[in-house]
Amino acid sequence: MQAAAETTRPRWGRYAALAVAVGVVTVAVPPLIAPPDEPALPAAASQPPSVVTSQPASPGPVLSSSPSPSPSASAPASPSTSSGPAGCVAAGSSPRPACAAYTTALGSGWTAEGVGVKVVPAGLVPGTEIVALRVEPKEKTASVSLIASEPFTVADGTVLKLRIYGGRLHGTVARLALSPTTAFSHDRPATLNAPVDEWVSFTVPVADLLPTGGPIRRIDLEIATEAVPNAYRFFIDDVAFTSP
């Protein structure tokens, strides 16, 4: 099921040091994108997926989307009281996965992995001073994933929130999925659609993506190339699990 999206103008005010860690992913076919202001990279030898490791941070489905207001902190999800893996953590320098997987920088206990894409963990959104996760597709099969250091649980009714700044020329259509393991998931994805160079906020119930109620280990965003054959760079920000 495709999410309905309401767009708004870019938000301003988030400042962050641009600590850029670039992961170059396997390029098996000529790059799909070559924006005028960003020359295409040459084809490279086969390499494993690029991985960016987070540092400890300081203190179809039914979807809803909304305009993106000024930056604000997301309320953390409350840990589940059931047996098994513990819940994600709200803040602090714990090695356990943070409930906020990415907000200007990777959250504690999270890494970013790209397949068929170049991932820049702290990319500057064009024409703004907003820092976000920049994703540059290079192949027809392209995806970016956020992987937790260990499985964690969330409370009933928890939602996954995130924002996407659509790629220029065609916007960005991506399939969002959750996995209880480190393996890529294609199960019960939600389709997110972000128009050209505009931020769109999405809210997806975790129960729709993981109906079995299992633990969470991985967040996957796979570019829907059948919807947008020539995908361009886009940005992801404010990825967090929050309680109602």
N, C-alpha and C positions, 0 to 999 in steps of 0.2 A: 504494500500500500504506500502511495507516495504522500509525503508530508506536504500540507499546505503551508506556504511561506509568506510572511509579511515582512517587507523590507523597510529599512530606515537608513538614515545617514550614518556614517562611521562614527563611532564614539572616539572621544579625545581624552587625553590626560594621563594615559598610562605611560610612565617612563621606566625604562629599564636599561641596564648596560647591555650592549649587544655582544654577548659572549657566544659566538657562532661556532657550532660544531657541525661540520658538514659531513654527511654520510653519502657516499657515492655507491649506487646500487647497480647491479648487473645491467648492461645495455646490450641486449641480444639483437635488437633491430635498430635502425636509425631513429634518433630522437623524434618524438611526435611534435615537439614544440620548438619554436625558434623565434620568440618575441623580438621585435625590433630593438628593444633596449637590453635584451639578454641573449647574447649569441649562444647557439646550441653547443653543447659539449660534444667532443669526439667520442666515437664508440670505444668502449673499454673492454679489457679482457674480463672473462667471467669471474665474478667475485661473489662471496656470500652476502646476504642482506646486510645493509648498514645498520648499526646499532648505536644509539646515543644513550648513555647512562645518566640517570638523574643523580643529583647530590641531595643529601638530607635537607629538607626545607625548614625554614624558620616558621616560630609560632606565626502477511503483514500486520503489524502493530498499529495501535492508535497513537498518533503523534499530535503534538501541539507546537506551534511556533509563534514567536512574537518578535516585535521590533527590539533591537538591542539598545538599552538605555546606557547611561554612564556606568563605568566599571563599578562593581560592588561585590563584596565577598559573598560566596555561596555558603549556605548553612550546611554543615556536614551531615552525612547520613548516620543515623544511630546504629551501633553494632547490633547484630542479631544475637539473641540469647540462646539460640539452639545450639546443640552440640556440633562439633566440627571446627572448621577454620574460624578464627576470630574476625571481628569486624575491621573495616578500614579505620584509620585514625584521623582525627580532626586537624591536628597541627602538631608541631614539635619536631625534634630531630630523631624520631623513632625510625628504625630500619623497616618497620612494617609499612605497607602501602598506605599512602594518604588518600582520603576521600576525594581530594582534588587532584586529578591525574595531571592536569596541565593548566596553569594560570600564569602566563608570561614566561614561566619556566616549568620544567618537569617537576612533578611533586615527588616527595620522598618515597623511595621504593619503586619508582617507575622508570622504564626505559622506552625509547622510541625506536621502532624498526620500520624500514621501508623496503618494499619490493617493487622494482621497476620505477622508482622515484628517487629524487634527491631530497633529503630532509634537512632543513635548517631549523634547529631548535629555537633560535631567537632571531626571527626575521622581521624586518621593519615593513609594515604595511605601506604601500605606495601612497605618497601624499599626506601621511600622518606620522605621528610619533608613537604609534601603537606597536608593541612588540608581540608577535604571535608565532606559532609553529608554521613554518612555510613549507609547503609540499610542491615539488616540481615534477610532474609526471614525465617519464622518459620512454615508456613502453606502453603497448596496448593493455597488457595485464599489469595494473599498477594499484598499489594499496599502501596505506600507512597504518601502523598498529602501535598501541600503547600497552605495554606488558608489565604486570605487577610482579614484584619480587617473590610473592607467594600468594596463594589463594586467600580470598577474604569474603566475608558475607556482608549483607546490608539488611536493614529492617524491612518488613513488609511495607509496601507502598512507596518505596524509594524510587526516584527517577534519575535518569542520566541526562544532564544538561550539557550543551555545548553550543558554540557559535562557529559559523563558517562564513568566510569572506570569499565569495564566488570568483572563479577564474575569469580573466578578461576574454572577450570575444564570444564565449559560449556559456559562461557561468560554470557551475560545478554540480554534478549529480553523483551522489555517493551512496553506497549501501552500508549502513551501520549494523554491527553485530557484536554480541558478547560471547565469550568462550570461557568455560570453567577450567580449561587447560591452556598450555602454551601453544597449542595447535591453532592455526587459522580457522575461523568459523564461518560457514556459509548458511548456518541454520537460522531461520526466522529473521532475516535482516529487515531493517526499516529503511526506506528510501528517503534521502534528504536532498532537497533541491535549493541551491543558493544562486541567485541571479548574478549577473556580471558586476564585479567590483562593489558588492554591497554585503554588509553583515546581516546574517539571519540567525536568530536564536532558536534552538530546538529543544524540546522536552520529550523524552521517551521513557515510558514506564519500564523499569527493569523486568517486571513480570512478563511483559510482552516479548522481550528479547530472550529471557531465560525462564520459560514457563515451568520448568521443573524445580525452580527455586534453589538450584545448586550454587556453589561458590563462584566467584568471579576471578578470572586471572588475566583476561585479555580483552581489549577494546579494538575492534577492527573497522576501518573505513576503506572500502574498496570502490574505486572509481567505476561508475557504470558506463563503460565505453560504448555500449549499444545505444545509450541515450545521448552521449556527447562523444562522438568519435575522436575529436581532436581536443584533448583536455589540456588546459593551461594551468599555470601555477595558481594555488589557492592557499588560504590561511585557516588555521584552526585555533580556537582559544576557549578559555573558561570551560574545560572539560571536568565535570565534577558529579559525584553521586550525592544527592541531597534528599533529605526526608521531607515529607509533606508539611 
